[in-house]
Amino acid sequence: MRRKINAVLDEIRPYLQSDGGDVTLVDYVDGEVKVRLIGACSGCPSSTATLKNGIERRLKEALPEVEIVTSV
């Protein structure tokens, strides 16, 4: 599952990197994906929107097992 999640994150990564940020997978447990936003994304006021409207939405589309994405 971690490999599948990382493959989807690799699709998203260029968009985050274009703004000076990035995302890393921390853990996956029982439908919850834990990620860490880094670089410009870690302190950005729009990070919650990026997390929910971008990362979580895309992961749920690609992987029905994903129920929620949280930032740690």
The first five atom37 places (N, CA, C, CB, O) and aatype in JSON, in Angstrom:
{
  "aatype": [12, 1, 1, 11, 9, 2, 0, 19, 10, 3, 6, 9, 1, 14, 18, 10, 5, 15, 3, 7, 7, 3, 19, 16, 10, 19, 3, 18, 19, 3, 7, 6, 19, 11, 19, 1, 10, 9, 7, 0, 4, 15, 7, 4, 14, 15, 15, 16, 0, 16, 10, 11, 2, 7, 9, 6, 1, 1, 10, 11, 6, 0, 10, 14, 6, 19, 6, 9, 19, 16, 15, 19],
  "atom_mask": [
    [1, 1, 1, 1, 1],
    [1, 1, 1, 1, 1],
    [1, 1, 1, 1, 1],
    [1, 1, 1, 1, 1],
    [1, 1, 1, 1, 1],
    [1, 1, 1, 1, 1],
    [1, 1, 1, 1, 1],
    [1, 1, 1, 1, 1],
    [1, 1, 1, 1, 1],
    [1, 1, 1, 1, 1],
    [1, 1, 1, 1, 1],
    [1, 1, 1, 1, 1],
    [1, 1, 1, 1, 1],
    [1, 1, 1, 1, 1],
    [1, 1, 1, 1, 1],
    [1, 1, 1, 1, 1],
    [1, 1, 1, 1, 1],
    [1, 1, 1, 1, 1],
    [1, 1, 1, 1, 1],
    [1, 1, 1, 0, 1],
    [1, 1, 1, 0, 1],
    [1, 1, 1, 1, 1],
    [1, 1, 1, 1, 1],
    [1, 1, 1, 1, 1],
    [1, 1, 1, 1, 1],
    [1, 1, 1, 1, 1],
    [1, 1, 1, 1, 1],
    [1, 1, 1, 1, 1],
    [1, 1, 1, 1, 1],
    [1, 1, 1, 1, 1],
    [1, 1, 1, 0, 1],
    [1, 1, 1, 1, 1],
    [1, 1, 1, 1, 1],
    [1, 1, 1, 1, 1],
    [1, 1, 1, 1, 1],
    [1, 1, 1, 1, 1],
    [1, 1, 1, 1, 1],
    [1, 1, 1, 1, 1],
    [1, 1, 1, 0, 1],
    [1, 1, 1, 1, 1],
    [1, 1, 1, 1, 1],
    [1, 1, 1, 1, 1],
    [1, 1, 1, 0, 1],
    [1, 1, 1, 1, 1],
    [1, 1, 1, 1, 1],
    [1, 1, 1, 1, 1],
    [1, 1, 1, 1, 1],
    [1, 1, 1, 1, 1],
    [1, 1, 1, 1, 1],
    [1, 1, 1, 1, 1],
    [1, 1, 1, 1, 1],
    [1, 1, 1, 1, 1],
    [1, 1, 1, 1, 1],
    [1, 1, 1, 0, 1],
    [1, 1, 1, 1, 1],
    [1, 1, 1, 1, 1],
    [1, 1, 1, 1, 1],
    [1, 1, 1, 1, 1],
    [1, 1, 1, 1, 1],
    [1, 1, 1, 1, 1],
    [1, 1, 1, 1, 1],
    [1, 1, 1, 1, 1],
    [1, 1, 1, 1, 1],
    [1, 1, 1, 1, 1],
    [1, 1, 1, 1, 1],
    [1, 1, 1, 1, 1],
    [1, 1, 1, 1, 1],
    [1, 1, 1, 1, 1],
    [1, 1, 1, 1, 1],
    [1, 1, 1, 1, 1],
    [1, 1, 1, 1, 1],
    [1, 1, 1, 1, 1]
  ],
  "atom_positions": [
    [[0.82, -1.2, 0.0], [0.0, 0.0, 0.0], [0.86, 1.27, 0.0], [-0.93, 0.0, 1.21], [0.55, 2.25, -0.67]],
    [[1.96, 1.22, 0.76], [2.85, 2.39, 0.82], [3.37, 2.73, -0.58], [4.03, 2.13, 1.79], [3.51, 3.9, -0.92]],
    [[3.65, 1.72, -1.37], [4.15, 1.94, -2.73], [3.09, 2.65, -3.57], [4.56, 0.6, -3.38], [3.41, 3.56, -4.34]],
    [[1.85, 2.23, -3.44], [0.75, 2.86, -4.19], [0.56, 4.32, -3.77], [-0.55, 2.08, -3.99], [0.37, 5.2, -4.6]],
    [[0.61, 4.55, -2.46], [0.46, 5.92, -1.95], [1.58, 6.8, -2.46], [0.43, 5.92, -0.4], [1.35, 7.92, -2.91]],
    [[2.8, 6.3, -2.4], [3.94, 7.08, -2.89], [3.84, 7.36, -4.38], [5.24, 6.35, -2.59], [4.27, 8.42, -4.84]],
    [[3.28, 6.43, -5.15], [3.1, 6.67, -6.58], [2.14, 7.83, -6.83], [2.57, 5.39, -7.28], [2.37, 8.65, -7.72]],
    [[1.07, 7.91, -6.04], [0.13, 9.03, -6.18], [0.78, 10.32, -5.71], [-1.16, 8.75, -5.38], [0.61, 11.37, -6.34]],
    [[1.52, 10.27, -4.62], [2.21, 11.46, -4.14], [3.22, 11.96, -5.17], [2.92, 11.18, -2.81], [3.44, 13.16, -5.29]],
    [[3.83, 11.03, -5.9], [4.76, 11.43, -6.96], [4.07, 12.22, -8.07], [5.43, 10.19, -7.56], [4.69, 13.07, -8.71]],
    [[2.77, 11.96, -8.29], [2.0, 12.73, -9.28], [1.76, 14.15, -8.79], [0.64, 12.03, -9.57], [1.76, 15.1, -9.57]],
    [[1.55, 14.3, -7.5], [1.22, 15.58, -6.88], [2.46, 16.43, -6.65], [0.49, 15.36, -5.56], [2.41, 17.66, -6.73]],
    [[3.56, 15.78, -6.36], [4.81, 16.44, -5.95], [5.24, 17.6, -6.84], [5.9, 15.43, -5.91], [5.63, 18.64, -6.31]],
    [[5.19, 17.49, -8.18], [5.64, 18.62, -9.02], [4.88, 19.92, -8.75], [5.49, 18.25, -10.47], [5.46, 21.0, -8.83]],
    [[3.59, 19.82, -8.44], [2.8, 21.01, -8.14], [3.27, 21.67, -6.85], [1.3, 20.66, -8.05], [3.39, 22.89, -6.77]],
    [[3.53, 20.85, -5.85], [4.01, 21.37, -4.57], [5.42, 21.95, -4.72], [4.01, 20.27, -3.5], [5.72, 23.01, -4.17]],
    [[6.26, 21.25, -5.45], [7.64, 21.7, -5.63], [7.72, 23.0, -6.42], [8.44, 20.62, -6.32], [8.65, 23.78, -6.23]],
    [[6.76, 23.22, -7.3], [6.78, 24.47, -8.07], [6.55, 25.69, -7.18], [5.72, 24.44, -9.17], [6.9, 26.81, -7.54]],
    [[5.97, 25.45, -5.99], [5.76, 26.52, -5.02], [6.77, 26.46, -3.88], [4.36, 26.45, -4.46], [6.63, 27.18, -2.89]],
    [[7.79, 25.61, -4.01], [8.83, 25.52, -3.0], [8.54, 24.56, -1.86], [0.0, 0.0, 0.0], [9.2, 24.61, -0.83]],
    [[7.56, 23.69, -2.04], [7.21, 22.74, -0.99], [7.36, 21.3, -1.44], [0.0, 0.0, 0.0], [7.86, 21.02, -2.52]],
    [[6.91, 20.4, -0.59], [6.94, 18.98, -0.9], [6.11, 18.24, 0.13], [8.4, 18.43, -0.95], [5.64, 18.83, 1.11]],
    [[5.92, 16.94, -0.09], [5.17, 16.1, 0.84], [5.89, 14.77, 0.96], [3.7, 15.91, 0.37], [6.42, 14.25, -0.02]],
    [[5.9, 14.22, 2.18], [6.47, 12.89, 2.39], [5.47, 12.03, 3.13], [7.8, 12.98, 3.17], [4.72, 12.51, 3.98]],
    [[5.46, 10.76, 2.81], [4.6, 9.8, 3.49], [5.24, 9.42, 4.81], [4.35, 8.54, 2.61], [6.41, 9.03, 4.85]],
    [[4.49, 9.55, 5.89], [4.98, 9.18, 7.21], [4.5, 7.79, 7.58], [4.53, 10.21, 8.27], [5.28, 6.95, 8.04]],
    [[3.19, 7.52, 7.38], [2.63, 6.23, 7.77], [1.28, 6.02, 7.1], [2.49, 6.14, 9.3], [0.63, 6.96, 6.64]],
    [[0.86, 4.75, 7.06], [-0.48, 4.39, 6.62], [-0.99, 3.33, 7.58], [-0.49, 3.87, 5.12], [-0.39, 2.26, 7.71]],
    [[-2.1, 3.63, 8.27], [-2.69, 2.69, 9.21], [-4.2, 2.75, 9.1], [-2.23, 3.0, 10.65], [-4.8, 3.81, 9.28]],
    [[-4.82, 1.62, 8.82], [-6.28, 1.49, 8.83], [-7.0, 2.61, 8.09], [-6.77, 1.45, 10.25], [-7.92, 3.22, 8.63]],
    [[-6.61, 2.88, 6.87], [-7.29, 3.88, 6.05], [-6.82, 5.31, 6.24], [0.0, 0.0, 0.0], [-7.25, 6.2, 5.51]],
    [[-5.96, 5.54, 7.21], [-5.45, 6.89, 7.46], [-4.03, 7.02, 6.9], [-5.47, 7.21, 8.97], [-3.12, 6.26, 7.25]],
    [[-3.86, 8.01, 6.03], [-2.54, 8.32, 5.49], [-2.01, 9.52, 6.26], [-2.61, 8.6, 3.94], [-2.65, 10.56, 6.34]],
    [[-0.82, 9.35, 6.82], [-0.17, 10.44, 7.54], [0.97, 10.96, 6.68], [0.35, 9.98, 8.95], [1.85, 10.21, 6.27]],
    [[0.94, 12.25, 6.42], [1.96, 12.88, 5.59], [2.6, 14.04, 6.33], [1.36, 13.35, 4.25], [2.05, 14.55, 7.31]],
    [[3.75, 14.45, 5.85], [4.4, 15.64, 6.39], [4.61, 16.61, 5.23], [5.76, 15.28, 7.1], [5.26, 16.27, 4.24]],
    [[4.06, 17.8, 5.37], [4.29, 18.86, 4.39], [5.6, 19.54, 4.77], [3.09, 19.88, 4.35], [5.81, 19.88, 5.93]],
    [[6.47, 19.73, 3.79], [7.78, 20.31, 4.06], [8.05, 21.49, 3.13], [8.87, 19.25, 3.9], [7.33, 21.73, 2.16]],
    [[9.09, 22.22, 3.46], [9.45, 23.39, 2.67], [8.4, 24.47, 2.84], [0.0, 0.0, 0.0], [7.88, 24.67, 3.94]],
    [[8.1, 25.17, 1.77], [7.13, 26.26, 1.81], [5.74, 25.79, 2.25], [7.04, 26.94, 0.45], [4.97, 26.58, 2.79]],
    [[5.43, 24.54, 2.02], [4.11, 24.01, 2.39], [3.92, 23.88, 3.89], [3.9, 22.66, 1.73], [2.79, 23.92, 4.38]],
    [[5.01, 23.73, 4.64], [4.88, 23.48, 6.07], [4.31, 24.67, 6.83], [6.22, 23.12, 6.64], [3.64, 24.48, 7.84]],
    [[4.56, 25.88, 6.37], [4.06, 27.04, 7.09], [3.06, 27.86, 6.3], [0.0, 0.0, 0.0], [2.68, 28.96, 6.72]],
    [[2.65, 27.35, 5.19], [1.76, 28.09, 4.3], [0.35, 28.17, 4.87], [1.72, 27.45, 2.92], [-0.17, 27.17, 5.36]],
    [[-0.29, 29.34, 4.81], [-1.67, 29.47, 5.28], [-2.65, 28.6, 4.49], [-2.11, 30.92, 5.2], [-3.73, 28.28, 4.98]],
    [[-2.28, 28.23, 3.29], [-3.15, 27.4, 2.45], [-2.86, 25.91, 2.59], [-3.01, 27.8, 1.0], [-3.4, 25.11, 1.83]],
    [[-2.03, 25.53, 3.56], [-1.64, 24.12, 3.67], [-2.82, 23.2, 3.96], [-0.6, 23.97, 4.76], [-2.84, 22.06, 3.48]],
    [[-3.8, 23.66, 4.73], [-4.97, 22.82, 5.0], [-5.76, 22.57, 3.73], [-5.87, 23.48, 6.05], [-6.21, 21.45, 3.49]],
    [[-5.91, 23.59, 2.92], [-6.62, 23.43, 1.64], [-5.83, 22.5, 0.71], [-6.84, 24.8, 0.95], [-6.42, 21.66, 0.03]],
    [[-4.53, 22.66, 0.69], [-3.69, 21.79, -0.12], [-3.83, 20.34, 0.33], [-2.22, 22.23, -0.05], [-3.94, 19.43, -0.49]],
    [[-3.83, 20.14, 1.63], [-3.93, 18.8, 2.19], [-5.27, 18.15, 1.84], [-3.74, 18.84, 3.7], [-5.3, 17.03, 1.35]],
    [[-6.36, 18.85, 2.09], [-7.69, 18.27, 1.92], [-8.17, 18.3, 0.47], [-8.69, 18.99, 2.8], [-8.67, 17.3, -0.04]],
    [[-8.03, 19.44, -0.2], [-8.57, 19.59, -1.55], [-7.64, 19.05, -2.62], [-8.85, 21.04, -1.82], [-8.08, 18.78, -3.74]],
    [[-6.39, 18.89, -2.3], [-5.44, 18.39, -3.29], [-5.0, 16.98, -2.98], [0.0, 0.0, 0.0], [-5.36, 16.04, -3.69]],
    [[-4.23, 16.82, -1.93], [-3.62, 15.54, -1.61], [-4.66, 14.48, -1.24], [-2.62, 15.7, -0.48], [-4.68, 13.4, -1.82]],
    [[-5.53, 14.8, -0.28], [-6.53, 13.82, 0.15], [-7.48, 13.46, -0.98], [-7.32, 14.37, 1.34], [-7.78, 12.28, -1.18]],
    [[-7.95, 14.44, -1.7], [-8.89, 14.17, -2.8], [-8.27, 13.23, -3.83], [-9.32, 15.49, -3.47], [-8.91, 12.28, -4.27]],
    [[-7.03, 13.5, -4.21], [-6.36, 12.67, -5.22], [-6.09, 11.26, -4.71], [-5.06, 13.32, -5.66], [-6.27, 10.29, -5.44]],
    [[-5.66, 11.14, -3.46], [-5.42, 9.81, -2.9], [-6.7, 8.99, -2.83], [-4.79, 9.93, -1.51], [-6.69, 7.8, -3.13]],
    [[-7.81, 9.62, -2.42], [-9.08, 8.91, -2.35], [-9.57, 8.49, -3.72], [-10.14, 9.78, -1.68], [-10.15, 7.41, -3.87]],
    [[-9.35, 9.32, -4.73], [-9.74, 8.96, -6.1], [-8.97, 7.74, -6.58], [-9.49, 10.14, -7.05], [-9.55, 6.83, -7.18]],
    [[-7.69, 7.72, -6.31], [-6.82, 6.66, -6.81], [-6.88, 5.39, -5.97], [-5.4, 7.15, -6.89], [-6.74, 4.28, -6.49]],
    [[-7.1, 5.55, -4.67], [-7.04, 4.42, -3.75], [-8.25, 4.44, -2.82], [-5.73, 4.45, -2.92], [-8.24, 5.14, -1.81]],
    [[-9.28, 3.67, -3.14], [-10.5, 3.68, -2.33], [-10.28, 3.27, -0.87], [-11.51, 2.75, -2.95], [-11.12, 3.55, -0.02]],
    [[-9.16, 2.62, -0.58], [-8.87, 2.23, 0.8], [-8.56, 3.42, 1.7], [-7.71, 1.25, 0.83], [-8.67, 3.33, 2.92]],
    [[-8.16, 4.52, 1.1], [-7.81, 5.72, 1.85], [-9.09, 6.41, 2.32], [-6.95, 6.69, 0.99], [-9.96, 6.74, 1.51]],
    [[-9.19, 6.61, 3.63], [-10.36, 7.26, 4.22], [-10.08, 8.7, 4.61], [-10.82, 6.49, 5.43], [-10.95, 9.56, 4.48]],
    [[-8.86, 8.98, 5.08], [-8.52, 10.31, 5.54], [-7.01, 10.52, 5.4], [-8.96, 10.52, 7.02], [-6.23, 9.57, 5.47]],
    [[-6.63, 11.77, 5.19], [-5.23, 12.14, 5.13], [-5.0, 13.22, 6.2], [-4.81, 12.65, 3.7], [-5.71, 14.22, 6.24]],
    [[-4.01, 12.99, 7.04], [-3.68, 13.95, 8.08], [-2.23, 14.37, 7.97], [-3.96, 13.37, 9.47], [-1.38, 13.63, 7.47]],
    [[-1.97, 15.57, 8.43], [-0.61, 16.11, 8.44], [-0.02, 15.95, 9.84], [-0.59, 17.61, 8.0], [-0.67, 16.27, 10.84]],
    [[1.19, 15.45, 9.9], [1.85, 15.27, 11.21], [3.13, 16.07, 11.25], [2.15, 13.78, 11.48], [3.84, 16.05, 12.26]]
  ]
}
